[in-house]
Amino acid sequence: MPSSTFQSFSTSSSSTTINGQTTSKSEHTFTDPSGTRVERTHQAPGEAPRVERFETDATGRQLEDHRHADAKRIQDVTEEEDARTKERAYEERMQDEYAKREGGA
């Protein structure tokens, strides 16, 4: 039985501007006898690009790439950053308060 040696690569991208706000999308797909790898990027106005990557084997089953497992997860860290900022401000206020008490005693 002959072995297959095909390879295919496709890429597409688009951007839309409405009222001066641009949204862009792109997709890159590479297929060979071992399977398919896809990378999709989406960027909305004022946001960082979001990248999604996935891979399937030759039978079409999705594979988990442990090197990029966390990279595929989209996480909003705004609340975590706000909590850290509030925590630092609280600690500074407490240090100031202790310093006042120690200086006044």
Contacts in CASP RR format, 6 or more apart in sequence:
PFRMAT RR
TARGET T0000
AUTHOR 0000-0000-0000
METHOD contacts of the structure
MODEL  1
MPSSTFQSFSTSSSSTTINGQTTSKSEHTFTDPSGTRVERTHQAPGEAPR
VERFETDATGRQLEDHRHADAKRIQDVTEEEDARTKERAYEERMQDEYAK
REGGA
3 33 0 8 1.000
4 33 0 8 1.000
5 33 0 8 1.000
6 31 0 8 1.000
6 32 0 8 1.000
6 33 0 8 1.000
7 30 0 8 1.000
7 31 0 8 1.000
7 32 0 8 1.000
8 29 0 8 1.000
8 30 0 8 1.000
8 31 0 8 1.000
8 32 0 8 1.000
9 28 0 8 1.000
9 29 0 8 1.000
9 30 0 8 1.000
9 31 0 8 1.000
10 27 0 8 1.000
10 28 0 8 1.000
10 29 0 8 1.000
11 26 0 8 1.000
11 27 0 8 1.000
11 28 0 8 1.000
11 29 0 8 1.000
12 26 0 8 1.000
12 27 0 8 1.000
13 24 0 8 1.000
13 25 0 8 1.000
13 26 0 8 1.000
13 27 0 8 1.000
14 24 0 8 1.000
14 25 0 8 1.000
14 26 0 8 1.000
15 22 0 8 1.000
15 23 0 8 1.000
15 24 0 8 1.000
15 25 0 8 1.000
16 22 0 8 1.000
16 23 0 8 1.000
16 24 0 8 1.000
17 23 0 8 1.000
21 45 0 8 1.000
22 45 0 8 1.000
23 42 0 8 1.000
23 43 0 8 1.000
23 44 0 8 1.000
23 45 0 8 1.000
24 41 0 8 1.000
24 42 0 8 1.000
24 43 0 8 1.000
25 40 0 8 1.000
25 41 0 8 1.000
25 42 0 8 1.000
25 43 0 8 1.000
26 40 0 8 1.000
26 41 0 8 1.000
27 38 0 8 1.000
27 39 0 8 1.000
27 40 0 8 1.000
27 41 0 8 1.000
28 38 0 8 1.000
28 39 0 8 1.000
29 36 0 8 1.000
29 37 0 8 1.000
29 38 0 8 1.000
30 36 0 8 1.000
30 37 0 8 1.000
31 37 0 8 1.000
33 58 0 8 1.000
34 57 0 8 1.000
34 58 0 8 1.000
35 55 0 8 1.000
35 56 0 8 1.000
35 57 0 8 1.000
35 58 0 8 1.000
35 60 0 8 1.000
36 55 0 8 1.000
36 56 0 8 1.000
36 60 0 8 1.000
37 53 0 8 1.000
37 54 0 8 1.000
37 55 0 8 1.000
38 52 0 8 1.000
38 53 0 8 1.000
38 54 0 8 1.000
38 55 0 8 1.000
39 51 0 8 1.000
39 52 0 8 1.000
39 53 0 8 1.000
40 51 0 8 1.000
40 52 0 8 1.000
40 53 0 8 1.000
41 49 0 8 1.000
41 50 0 8 1.000
41 51 0 8 1.000
41 52 0 8 1.000
42 49 0 8 1.000
42 50 0 8 1.000
42 52 0 8 1.000
43 49 0 8 1.000
43 50 0 8 1.000
50 74 0 8 1.000
51 71 0 8 1.000
52 72 0 8 1.000
53 65 0 8 1.000
53 68 0 8 1.000
53 71 0 8 1.000
53 72 0 8 1.000
54 62 0 8 1.000
54 63 0 8 1.000
54 72 0 8 1.000
55 62 0 8 1.000
55 63 0 8 1.000
55 65 0 8 1.000
56 62 0 8 1.000
56 63 0 8 1.000
57 63 0 8 1.000
END
